[in-house]
């Protein structure tokens, strides 16, 4: 029996693939409060149901694990299971998009939308890679399982639930990182630094402060409301804001709101693992507030702590945790959110720490500064680092696949600060989907995927499936041989 070339099948499905991705992007699958039968809210459940329905219409077997997660199966000849682990939830869209974040606009070879690169686009590429293999009739030794996570951007409760009821796969990859291949991921900590305030005194009061959207996003906005109980005039503070705006070249504005003064800051969102690619509105706001003298000493200390031990630093040096190691480089620190209201205030911090360290070392290093300013630590859920040697056979196979399809022989396996579902499994690593040299748009405004790259992802993933899943039908040619220089 002759088989159609799998890459040709992917090309034939191009328009269908784009239509499917646009429909999936149109579903706002940001986690929301639980509803009946929808553990992560209506939008996430809608995206999940959409994917299962699409798979069933194409003749795939599916499983829904009580709406906490599920999978799509391409059966193999043997008992083994190779997984592709993706997620359908997305982070909030943020502000200042030039395109509808849920519109799936196509312009200049780009498909725009929240989730287009993280992680809906790569999930669709993997799904159509599986469809091309299925439609070609190629036989595989292992069942190929596309696992659909539903709260990867938040708590991972869904994946825990899924794995408590479904046997873990034998090995696989997650299309939620970078090419060429990821052989390590830094540890992740998410926690709050909280401080209580005593009763306000007469004078300038910080009535409220709020900024940011999620711990793993660089805050793109912040808003503070101040009120002077002794004076109705805010001209001096407005002048300070104008001088600060000019000196720092930042976007900060003030306006009167009743008897109060509203201060707003606009930053630039980015992934919390790469805060250098954004502009943190929380840090700008705290820097400016540090130039005001509030009547409450505890509020002043709250601000002073931030400006002295965090502010614009990204690697934790002034907080006492500026660690690094040879395999993974420097620790990365992002303050994703701030909130002050009533008698307390808090910062939500996201740290990516080196693969040779553990969480308690990081917490212990911060305590002297925290104790000095009487901050408490509210620990959230963390993830231990993972590390696989670059000469591991699976890493080498994935590198061969990547090189065969791109001709790129210079790029090496990398360690990333991002966290993927690879941490939830044994023998799973991140593979794609961002190509070297391309801008990192995950968690940023105007997120997009290049349509040509979407097709290439699908071809790369189809080849990886065939090699890792061990295609056992002679005469098939899923992709270029390792060592070839041409692109498919």
Residue, then its C-alpha position, 0 to 999 in steps of 0.5 A: x500500500x502506498x502512503x501520501x507524503x505526510x508533509x503534503x497532507x499538512x499543506x493540503x489541510x492548511x486552510x482547515x488548520x487556520x480555520x480551526x485555530x481562529x475558532x479556538x482563539x475566538x474562545x476566551x479561555x482565561x480561567x474563571x471561577x468554577x461553575x457546575x461541570x466547569x472546574x475552570x470556568x465557562x471559557x476554558x470548558x468551551x475550548x476543551x469541548x471544541x477540541x474534543x468535538x473536532x477530534x471526534x469529527x475526524x475519527x479520533x478516540x477522546x477522553x474527558x476526565x470530568x472536565x479537568x483535562x483529557x486527551x485525543x488518541x491515535x492508536x498504535x500497534x503496541x502498548x506504549x504511549x507517546x504523549x504530546x502535552x499542550x494546554x488550552x487555557x490562556x493568560x488575560x489579554x492585557x491592554x493596548x492591542x492593535x488587533x482583537x485579542x480574540x479575533x484571529x485576525x490575519x495580516x501580513x502572514x501572521x495570525x493574531x490572537x491570545x494563545x496563538x503561540x501559547x499554546x493554542x497554535x502549537x496544539x493545533x499544529x500537533x493535532x494536524x500532524x496527528x491527522x496527517x499521519x492518521x489520514x496517510x495510513x502510516x502505522x506506529x508502534x506506540x499510541x500517540x496521545x495529545x493531552x489537553x491541559x486546562x489550567x497550565x497558566x495558573x494552578x495545574x490542578x487539572x493535570x494533577x486530577x487527570x494523572x490521578x485517573x489516567x496512567x502517565x505516558x511513557x515519554x513525549x514532548x510538550x510544544x510549549x517552549x522553544x526550538x530546537x529542544x529544551x533540556x532543562x527548566x528552572x524552578x518556579x516559585x509564586x508567592x506573596x509578600x504581605x505587610x499589615x498597616x497600622x491606623x492612618x494618620x492625618x495627612x497624605x493617604x494611599x487609599x488604594x493601589x492595584x497593578x498587574x494581571x497575573x504572577x507570570x506576566x510583567x504588569x502592563x498597568x498600575x493605578x493608585x489613588x491618594x488623598x490628602x486630608x489636610x489639603x485639597x490641592x494636588x498641584x505639587x504632586x501633579x508637577x512631580x509626576x510631570x517631572x518624573x515622566x520626563x526624567x524616566x521617560x515613562x507613561x505616568x498620568x495624574x488626574x483629580x477624582x473627587x477629593x482624591x488624586x488618581x495616578x496611573x502608569x502604563x507599562x509593557x507586558x511580557x512573559x514573567x520568565x523574560x521580564x527584560x522584554x517588558x516594562x513593569x508598571x508596578x516598579x514605575x509606580x513604586x518608584x514614583x510613590x517613593x517620592x511622596x511622603x505618606x502620613x502612615x509610616x507603615x505605608x512608607x516602609x512598604x514602598x521603601x522595601x520595594x524600591x530598596x530591594x526590588x524596583x527595577x532589578x530582575x535577578x534578585x540581587x538586592x533581595x538576597x537571592x541573586x543566584x546563578x549556575x552554569x547550566x541555567x544562568x541567573x535567577x529571574x524575578x518578576x513582580x506580577x501584581x500589587x494590591x494595597x487596600x485598607x490595612x494591608x498590602x501585598x506584592x505577588x512575585x514570580x521567581x525562576x531559579x537555577x536548576x541546581x538549587x531548591x526552593x528553600x534556599x531561595x526563601x531563606x536568602x530573602x528572609x533578612x530583608x523581609x524580616x527587617x520590614x516586617x513582611x510575611x511570605x504567603x507561599x503559593x504553588x511552586x515547581x521544582x526544576x528539571x534537567x536532562x543531559x543534552x546527550x539524552x537519546x530523546x533530546x538527540x532525536x528531537x535535535x535531529x528532527x529540528x535540524x532536518x527541517x530547518x537546516x539550523x546546525x548552530x543552535x544547541x539544546x537550551x535551558x529555559x526559565x519558562x515552566x511547561x507541563x514537562x514538569x508533571x511527567x517523567x521523560x517529557x521535555x519541551x520541544x518548540x514552538x518558538x523558533x530561534x531569532x523570533x520575538x517572544x510574544x507569549x503573554x504580550x499584547x499583539x501575540x501572533x503566530x507566523x502562518x508559515x511557522x504554523x505549517x512547519x511546526x506541524x511538519x516537525x511534530x509529524x516527523x517527531x511523532x514518526x521517529x519517537x513513535x517508531x513508524x513501522x510501515x516500510x517505504x513511508x517518508x514522514x520527513x527529511x533524513x537527519x543530516x539533510x540541508x534542505x527544508x521541506 
